[in-house]
């Protein structure tokens, strides 16, 4: 087999994207979604593996900023569109692409790489660790009373055209980005991600709806959703499919949920991605009626260990020497002294004795504060070399609120 890995050219985009259609099941994206992907593609950050004149492997990245504990925005390569044709698997194509990409991210000076995975088992060997989780809920709006807080009656709700309300929704979202680790600072074009609504992908649901929540004339929250009608012998059993909900304060958040509970001809609200510490679970009387499920979401990999660890703050003071293993990015391997607290941090090379030993994958899992180092130690993936170092570091790395990825890429 003779293959060649090379950067994508503008003229290669259709062949590159067609390869991904095959890799991800052979069902082409709806024209609306495909056109959006083309519009946001950063061609210099995409590449392909060719066998003759055909694309057999593809990968790429988007340029994002990701919020880290402390509120800073860290330049991050959003790894995406990774796939190899079945004819060329287990021949080193994926490994060569991931190695090439990490070298490129390093050259660009980005401290982090991150991805969402269709097959999570693949990416640990390349140094990516599970850093955030998604909460899924199917909320029974018949048996549960609608959320209520003092002041919700003062929130004005307006049903609007989602396209026309885009700017107002983005202003709300932008105010929330610094408040929670894992949030994406979106680049131009990505504000339209939440508006994609191809009829071919609705699976029986109606078109996208948007409700704005206002207080004293200011938009302070919104929800985007669609309604999927259904009936049985007892009457209407429709489902509200909640796409996004953002609010700047608890009262507005409760008001939006009360609105969703009250949509006619529906019996449930289903949402596939919310933070694991979502306040709704404490706005209802019976969490069991929310049918909660949790699964992994964002995988994070430090590409520059020193810069990444110095970019965030720490919940309690920490001073620890880390022995880091990294087979794919050798510039990360070795000992690093991390010193920091809630005001800032430093992370520099050292020859001092190591106090914790772990791979870059574990650093990725712990980086946003959603996975405790002590839990990873319980799985045998972090070793304590100085008594007390694990407990102190695990506490320092934690985050409140929980990290969350607001949408995939």
Buried (B, 14 or more C-beta within 10 A) or exposed (E): EEBEBEBBEEEBBEBBBBBBBBBEEEEBBBEBBBEBBEEBBBBEBBBBBBBEEBBBBBBBBBBBBBBBBBBBBBBBBBBBBBBBBEEBEEBBBBEBBBBBBBEBBBEEEBBBBBBBBEEBEBBBEBBBBBBBBBBBBBBBBEEBEBBBBEBBEEBEBEEBEBEEBBEBBBBBBEEBBBEBBBBBBBBEBBBBBBBBBEEEEBEEBBEBBBBBBBBEEEBBBBBBBBBBEBEEEEEEBBBBBBBBBBBBBBBBBBBBBBBBBEBEEBBBBBBBBBBBBBBBBEBBEEBEBBEBEEEBBBBBBBBBBBBBBBBBBBBBEBBBBBBBBBEBBEEBBBBBBBBBBEEBBEBEEBEEEBBBBBBBBBBBBBBBBBBBBBEBBEEEBBEBBEEEBBEBBBBBBBBEBBBBBBBBB
